[in-house]
Amino acid sequence: MKERSKTKVTALTAVMTAFVYAMTSISIPMPPPLGVWHIGDIASFTAAILCGPIVGAFACGVGAALFDVWNPLWGSAFITWWPATIIIRSFMGFLLGKLRGIIKNRPVASEVIAMIVAAVEKNLGYFIYDYLLFGPVAYTDLITFFPLSALDIIVTVPLLASIRKALKIRYVIM
């Protein structure tokens, strides 16, 4: 990889990680096991789709885990989730980046499928973690997580279109 390309990837990784952290920080805490409702998944979907699996994995995992460790509104109230977050969301970002072009002649459909698969992975991952922490009350995760994921996908599709129109590119990193 050329030196300039390494610098670009490093800078994009830092910016996207900060983007995920900042958007996750726009949040509303919920009673356990629900953790927090936030708009960080919109940033995660956007970062991983625009920048691919490596940047996506790092930004989604580390950006969200940093929120769990410390955030401007709630301090370290969600630190219990950081071990799960870094694994679940890193895999989510990797999946998004890998699956974003699964249907070659239908890029938007590919990205929606990638977001659905990634959301299911994330939601089931947190459900399992919450079940281990809190027991059967974790089933409430399933009632709230999937509608929130659907909303995140609905918002992300036009956001990606707007970013692409402004930048005149499909992907920042192929």
C-alpha positions as CSV (number, residue, x, y, z in Angstrom):
1,M,0.0,0.0,0.0
2,K,1.3,3.4,-0.9
3,E,2.2,5.8,1.9
4,R,-0.5,8.2,0.8
5,S,-3.1,5.4,0.9
6,K,-2.0,4.4,4.4
7,T,-2.4,7.9,5.5
8,K,-5.8,8.2,3.9
9,V,-7.0,5.0,5.5
10,T,-5.7,6.0,8.9
11,A,-7.3,9.4,8.7
12,L,-10.6,7.9,7.6
13,T,-10.5,5.3,10.4
14,A,-10.0,8.1,13.0
15,V,-12.7,10.3,11.6
16,M,-15.2,7.4,11.2
17,T,-14.5,6.2,14.8
18,A,-15.1,9.7,16.1
19,F,-18.3,9.9,14.0
20,V,-19.6,6.6,15.5
21,Y,-18.7,7.7,19.1
22,A,-20.3,11.1,18.6
23,M,-23.5,9.7,17.1
24,T,-23.7,7.0,19.8
25,S,-23.4,9.8,22.4
26,I,-26.7,11.2,21.2
27,S,-28.6,8.9,23.4
28,I,-31.4,8.1,25.8
29,P,-30.7,5.6,28.6
30,M,-33.2,2.8,29.2
31,P,-33.7,0.5,32.1
32,P,-31.6,-2.7,32.1
33,P,-31.2,-4.8,30.0
34,L,-31.9,-2.2,27.3
35,G,-28.8,-0.2,27.9
36,V,-29.2,3.0,25.8
37,W,-31.1,4.0,22.6
38,H,-28.9,6.1,20.3
39,I,-28.3,7.0,16.7
40,G,-24.8,5.5,16.5
41,D,-26.0,2.7,14.2
42,I,-26.7,5.2,11.5
43,A,-23.1,6.3,11.8
44,S,-21.9,2.7,11.9
45,F,-23.9,1.8,8.8
46,T,-22.6,4.9,7.0
47,A,-18.9,4.4,8.0
48,A,-18.8,0.7,7.1
49,I,-20.6,1.0,3.8
50,L,-18.6,4.0,2.6
51,C,-15.2,2.8,3.9
52,G,-15.3,-1.0,3.7
53,P,-14.8,-3.9,6.2
54,I,-11.5,-2.9,7.8
55,V,-12.3,0.7,8.6
56,G,-15.9,-0.3,9.3
57,A,-14.9,-3.0,11.8
58,F,-12.6,-0.6,13.7
59,A,-14.9,2.4,13.6
60,C,-18.0,0.5,14.6
61,G,-16.3,-1.5,17.4
62,V,-14.0,1.0,18.9
63,G,-16.3,4.1,18.4
64,A,-19.2,2.3,20.2
65,A,-17.0,0.7,22.9
66,L,-15.5,4.2,23.7
67,F,-19.1,5.3,24.4
68,D,-19.6,2.4,26.8
69,V,-16.4,3.2,28.6
70,W,-17.1,6.9,28.9
71,N,-19.5,9.3,27.3
72,P,-20.3,13.0,27.9
73,L,-23.9,12.5,29.1
74,W,-23.8,9.4,31.2
75,G,-20.1,8.9,32.2
76,S,-19.3,5.2,32.5
77,A,-22.8,4.1,33.1
78,F,-22.6,1.5,30.3
79,I,-19.2,0.1,30.9
80,T,-20.7,-3.3,31.5
81,W,-21.4,-3.6,27.8
82,W,-18.0,-2.6,26.4
83,P,-16.6,-6.2,26.1
84,A,-19.6,-7.2,24.1
85,T,-19.7,-4.0,22.1
86,I,-16.2,-4.2,20.8
87,I,-16.8,-7.8,19.5
88,I,-20.4,-7.5,18.3
89,R,-20.0,-4.1,16.6
90,S,-16.6,-4.8,15.1
91,F,-18.1,-7.9,13.5
92,M,-21.2,-5.8,12.5
93,G,-18.9,-3.2,10.7
94,F,-16.9,-6.0,9.0
95,L,-20.1,-7.6,7.7
96,L,-21.4,-4.3,6.5
97,G,-18.2,-3.6,4.6
98,K,-18.0,-7.1,3.1
99,L,-21.7,-7.4,2.1
100,R,-22.2,-3.8,0.8
101,G,-21.8,-4.9,-2.8
102,I,-23.2,-8.4,-2.7
103,I,-25.6,-7.8,-5.6
104,K,-23.4,-6.2,-8.3
105,N,-26.1,-4.5,-10.4
106,R,-28.3,-3.4,-7.4
107,P,-26.0,-1.4,-5.0
108,V,-28.8,0.1,-2.9
109,A,-30.5,-3.3,-2.4
110,S,-27.1,-4.8,-1.5
111,E,-26.5,-2.2,1.1
112,V,-30.0,-2.6,2.6
113,I,-29.4,-6.4,2.8
114,A,-26.0,-5.7,4.4
115,M,-27.6,-3.4,7.0
116,I,-30.3,-6.0,7.7
117,V,-27.8,-8.8,8.2
118,A,-25.6,-6.6,10.3
119,A,-28.5,-5.4,12.5
120,V,-29.7,-9.0,13.1
121,E,-26.1,-10.0,14.1
122,K,-25.9,-7.0,16.4
123,N,-29.3,-7.5,18.0
124,L,-28.9,-11.2,18.6
125,G,-25.4,-10.6,20.0
126,Y,-26.6,-8.1,22.5
127,F,-29.6,-10.3,23.3
128,I,-27.3,-13.2,24.2
129,Y,-25.0,-10.9,26.2
130,D,-27.9,-9.4,28.1
131,Y,-29.4,-12.8,28.7
132,L,-26.2,-13.9,30.3
133,L,-26.2,-10.7,32.5
134,F,-29.9,-10.3,33.3
135,G,-31.7,-13.5,32.5
136,P,-35.1,-13.8,30.7
137,V,-35.8,-10.1,31.0
138,A,-33.4,-9.8,28.1
139,Y,-36.3,-10.9,25.8
140,T,-37.4,-7.2,26.0
141,D,-34.3,-6.5,23.8
142,L,-36.0,-8.3,20.9
143,I,-39.1,-6.1,21.2
144,T,-37.2,-2.9,20.9
145,F,-34.0,-3.6,19.0
146,F,-35.5,-4.6,15.7
147,P,-37.9,-1.6,15.3
148,L,-35.0,0.7,16.1
149,S,-32.8,-1.1,13.6
150,A,-35.4,-0.7,10.9
151,L,-35.6,3.1,11.7
152,D,-31.8,3.3,11.5
153,I,-31.8,1.6,8.0
154,I,-34.6,3.9,6.8
155,V,-32.6,7.0,7.8
156,T,-29.2,5.7,6.5
157,V,-30.4,5.0,2.9
158,P,-31.1,8.7,2.1
159,L,-28.1,9.8,4.2
160,L,-25.8,7.7,2.0
161,A,-27.4,9.1,-1.1
162,S,-26.8,12.6,0.1
163,I,-23.2,12.0,1.0
164,R,-22.6,10.3,-2.4
165,K,-24.2,13.2,-4.3
166,A,-22.0,15.7,-2.4
167,L,-18.8,13.7,-2.8
168,K,-19.6,12.3,-6.3
169,I,-18.4,8.8,-5.3
170,R,-20.0,5.5,-4.4
171,Y,-17.3,4.4,-1.9
172,V,-14.5,6.3,-0.2
173,I,-12.5,3.0,0.0
174,M,-13.2,0.2,-2.5
